Amino acid sequence: MPGSPIEVYRLTRKKHDQLWNTYVMRPLAAAFVAAIHRTPLTPNQITILSLSIAVTGSALFVALPSYRGSLVAVLVLELAYLLDCADGMLARYKKLASPTGHLFDFFVDELKAVLLVAVIGIHLHRKGGLGIDGSLWPAGGPGFLYAAVAGAVIVASGISLTNFVRRPELTGKDTPTEAHYETVGEKKPQSIVGRVASLVMTFLRFLNHYPSHIWIFALADRLDLFFWMYLALNALYLARGWLGLLVRFGRT
């Protein structure tokens, strides 16, 4: 049926998507898009609404340093992510997708990532949790505050790196309308090494996609483990990116 959630889902699916998106978030977002696609609401307005809700969820991490508080905060973040899925789906369904809209969506998504690592660090500072040295850091100690600052710097630096290496001046390609991961790696590797590397990259992409699993860590009351994992993944990405830049720009 035209305009139904099933039609919206079918016409706006992505080629390479997370399982959490495919089976949970995009069906829900398709229902939302089906309900509002005839209204004047634009994809960019939904992006802004998603950011507003994400900021609210982030504030809840700081305001409610408890197990129940973390569950409420994660629930609000997942609502923001549902809208984050819906903005692109609405753009594709109404054929409004554009490179500028994609860039705006990327900017907002990465702003959320910096905010997330900072507020979870503050949440753990107020609540206490497992430190990077394997010991329990008490509530009110400085460790998680230092880690929150370091994490925000790492994630923000990774975003700057990503924006730099995707510049048309470096890639020789115009800014895509699609998400970056939809435009690369379309050919399946033939060698065993290539297949293993592809599986590893897919798994790492899943780990870095916090909406897919942050709720599991919250339910288990182990946001400290999520925090350190997220920092480690972004630090590895940053180190790998800088290695590539040094090889490229450091040659004589």
C-alpha positions as CSV (number, residue, x, y, z in Angstrom):
1,M,0.0,0.0,0.0
2,P,1.4,3.4,-0.9
3,G,2.6,5.4,2.1
4,S,2.4,2.3,4.4
5,P,5.3,1.4,6.8
6,I,6.1,-1.6,4.7
7,E,6.5,0.4,1.6
8,V,8.6,3.1,3.4
9,Y,10.8,0.4,4.8
10,R,11.2,-1.4,1.4
11,L,12.0,1.8,-0.5
12,T,14.4,3.3,2.1
13,R,16.5,0.2,3.1
14,K,20.3,0.6,3.1
15,K,22.6,-1.8,1.4
16,H,24.9,-2.4,4.3
17,D,23.3,-1.8,7.7
18,Q,23.6,-2.9,11.3
19,L,21.3,-5.7,12.4
20,W,19.9,-3.5,15.1
21,N,18.8,-1.1,12.4
22,T,17.5,-3.7,10.0
23,Y,15.3,-5.5,12.5
24,V,14.5,-2.9,15.2
25,M,15.1,0.7,14.4
26,R,14.3,1.0,10.7
27,P,10.9,-0.8,11.0
28,L,10.0,1.6,13.8
29,A,11.3,4.6,11.9
30,A,9.4,3.4,8.8
31,A,6.1,3.6,10.9
32,F,7.1,7.1,12.0
33,V,7.9,8.2,8.4
34,A,4.6,6.7,7.1
35,A,2.7,8.8,9.7
36,I,4.4,12.1,8.9
37,H,5.6,12.0,5.3
38,R,2.5,14.0,4.1
39,T,3.2,16.8,6.7
40,P,5.5,19.8,6.1
41,L,8.1,18.2,8.4
42,T,11.5,18.1,6.7
43,P,14.4,15.6,7.2
44,N,16.6,18.4,8.5
45,Q,14.0,19.3,11.1
46,I,13.9,15.7,12.2
47,T,17.7,15.8,12.5
48,I,17.4,18.8,14.8
49,L,14.7,17.1,16.8
50,S,16.9,14.0,17.2
51,L,19.8,16.2,18.4
52,S,17.5,17.9,21.0
53,I,16.3,14.6,22.4
54,A,19.9,13.2,22.4
55,V,21.0,16.3,24.4
56,T,18.2,15.6,26.9
57,G,19.3,11.9,27.2
58,S,22.9,13.0,27.7
59,A,21.8,15.4,30.5
60,L,20.0,12.6,32.2
61,F,23.2,10.6,32.4
62,V,24.7,13.5,34.5
63,A,21.5,14.2,36.5
64,L,20.7,10.6,37.3
65,P,23.9,8.8,38.4
66,S,22.2,5.5,39.2
67,Y,21.2,2.2,37.6
68,R,17.7,3.3,36.9
69,G,18.9,6.7,35.7
70,S,21.2,5.1,33.2
71,L,18.3,3.0,31.8
72,V,16.1,6.1,31.4
73,A,19.0,8.0,29.7
74,V,19.7,5.1,27.3
75,L,16.0,4.8,26.4
76,V,15.9,8.5,25.5
77,L,19.1,8.1,23.4
78,E,17.5,5.2,21.6
79,L,14.5,7.4,20.8
80,A,16.8,10.1,19.5
81,Y,18.5,7.4,17.3
82,L,15.1,6.3,16.0
83,L,14.6,9.8,14.7
84,D,18.2,9.8,13.4
85,C,17.1,6.8,11.2
86,A,13.9,8.4,10.2
87,D,15.4,11.6,8.9
88,G,17.4,9.8,6.2
89,M,14.5,7.5,5.4
90,L,12.2,10.4,4.9
91,A,14.7,12.1,2.7
92,R,15.1,8.9,0.5
93,Y,11.3,8.2,0.5
94,K,10.5,11.8,-0.7
95,K,13.6,11.9,-2.9
96,L,15.0,14.9,-1.0
97,A,18.4,13.3,-0.2
98,S,21.4,15.6,-0.9
99,P,25.1,15.9,-0.1
100,T,24.4,18.9,2.2
101,G,21.7,17.0,4.1
102,H,24.1,14.0,4.5
103,L,26.9,16.3,5.8
104,F,24.5,17.9,8.3
105,D,23.3,14.5,9.5
106,F,27.0,13.4,9.9
107,F,27.8,16.6,11.8
108,V,24.9,16.0,14.3
109,D,25.7,12.3,14.7
110,E,29.3,13.0,15.6
111,L,28.4,15.8,17.9
112,K,26.2,13.2,19.8
113,A,29.2,10.9,19.9
114,V,31.5,13.5,21.6
115,L,28.7,14.4,24.0
116,L,28.0,10.7,24.8
117,V,31.5,9.9,25.9
118,A,31.8,13.0,28.0
119,V,28.5,12.6,29.9
120,I,29.0,8.8,30.5
121,G,32.4,9.7,32.0
122,I,30.7,12.2,34.3
123,H,28.0,9.7,35.1
124,L,30.7,7.2,36.2
125,H,32.5,9.9,38.1
126,R,29.3,10.5,40.1
127,K,28.4,6.8,40.4
128,G,31.8,5.0,40.5
129,G,32.9,2.0,38.4
130,L,35.7,-0.1,37.0
131,G,38.7,2.0,36.2
132,I,41.2,1.5,33.3
133,D,43.6,-0.1,35.7
134,G,41.1,-2.9,36.6
135,S,40.3,-1.5,40.1
136,L,37.1,0.0,41.3
137,W,37.2,3.8,41.1
138,P,35.0,5.3,43.9
139,A,32.3,7.9,43.2
140,G,33.7,11.4,43.3
141,G,37.2,10.4,42.4
142,P,39.0,12.3,39.6
143,G,39.8,9.3,37.4
144,F,36.6,9.3,35.3
145,L,36.7,13.1,34.9
146,Y,40.1,12.9,33.4
147,A,38.9,10.0,31.2
148,A,35.8,12.0,30.1
149,V,38.0,14.8,28.9
150,A,40.4,12.5,27.2
151,G,37.6,10.6,25.6
152,A,36.0,13.8,24.3
153,V,39.3,14.9,22.8
154,I,39.9,11.4,21.2
155,V,36.4,11.2,19.6
156,A,36.5,14.9,18.4
157,S,40.0,14.3,17.0
158,G,38.7,11.2,15.2
159,I,35.8,13.2,13.7
160,S,38.2,15.9,12.5
161,L,40.4,13.2,11.0
162,T,37.4,11.6,9.2
163,N,36.3,15.0,7.8
164,F,39.8,15.6,6.6
165,V,40.5,12.3,4.8
166,R,37.1,12.4,3.1
167,R,37.7,15.9,1.6
168,P,37.1,15.9,-2.1
169,E,40.6,17.4,-2.5
170,L,42.1,14.2,-1.1
171,T,39.7,11.6,-2.4
172,G,39.1,13.1,-5.8
173,K,35.4,12.4,-5.4
174,D,32.5,14.6,-4.6
175,T,30.7,14.4,-1.3
176,P,28.3,11.4,-1.6
177,T,24.6,11.6,-0.9
178,E,24.8,8.2,0.8
179,A,26.5,7.4,4.1
180,H,30.2,6.8,3.6
181,Y,30.0,3.1,4.3
182,E,27.4,2.6,1.6
183,T,29.8,3.8,-1.1
184,V,32.9,1.7,-0.2
185,G,33.7,-1.9,0.0
186,E,30.9,-3.1,-2.3
187,K,33.1,-5.8,-3.9
188,K,33.3,-8.9,-1.7
189,P,37.0,-9.9,-1.1
190,Q,38.0,-13.2,-2.7
191,S,41.0,-14.2,-0.6
192,I,40.7,-15.7,2.9
193,V,42.7,-12.9,4.4
194,G,40.5,-10.4,2.7
195,R,37.3,-12.1,4.0
196,V,38.7,-12.3,7.5
197,A,39.7,-8.6,7.4
198,S,36.2,-7.7,6.1
199,L,34.6,-9.6,9.0
200,V,36.9,-7.9,11.5
201,M,36.0,-4.5,10.2
202,T,32.3,-5.3,10.2
203,F,32.6,-6.4,13.9
204,L,34.5,-3.3,14.8
205,R,31.9,-1.1,13.1
206,F,29.3,-2.9,15.1
207,L,31.1,-2.3,18.4
208,N,31.5,1.4,17.5
209,H,27.8,1.7,16.7
210,Y,26.7,2.4,20.2
211,P,22.9,2.3,19.7
212,S,23.2,-1.4,18.8
213,H,24.4,-2.4,22.2
214,I,24.7,0.4,24.8
215,W,21.3,-0.8,26.1
216,I,22.8,-4.2,26.9
217,F,25.6,-2.6,28.9
218,A,23.0,-0.4,30.7
219,L,20.8,-3.4,31.6
220,A,23.9,-5.3,32.9
221,D,24.9,-2.1,34.9
222,R,28.3,-2.1,33.1
223,L,28.4,1.2,31.4
224,D,32.0,1.4,32.7
225,L,32.9,-1.4,30.3
226,F,31.1,0.3,27.5
227,F,33.0,3.5,28.3
228,W,36.4,2.0,28.1
229,M,35.6,-0.1,25.0
230,Y,34.3,3.0,23.2
231,L,37.4,5.0,24.1
232,A,39.7,2.2,23.0
233,L,37.9,1.8,19.6
234,N,38.1,5.5,18.9
235,A,41.7,5.7,20.0
236,L,42.6,2.8,17.7
237,Y,40.8,4.5,14.8
238,L,42.6,7.7,15.5
239,A,46.0,6.0,15.7
240,R,45.3,4.1,12.4
241,G,44.2,7.2,10.7
242,W,47.3,9.2,11.8
243,L,49.6,6.4,10.7
244,G,48.0,6.6,7.2
245,L,48.5,10.4,7.2
246,L,52.1,10.1,8.3
247,V,52.8,7.6,5.5
248,R,51.1,9.7,2.9
249,F,52.4,13.2,3.9
250,G,55.7,12.2,5.5
251,R,57.2,10.8,2.4
252,T,60.1,12.7,0.7
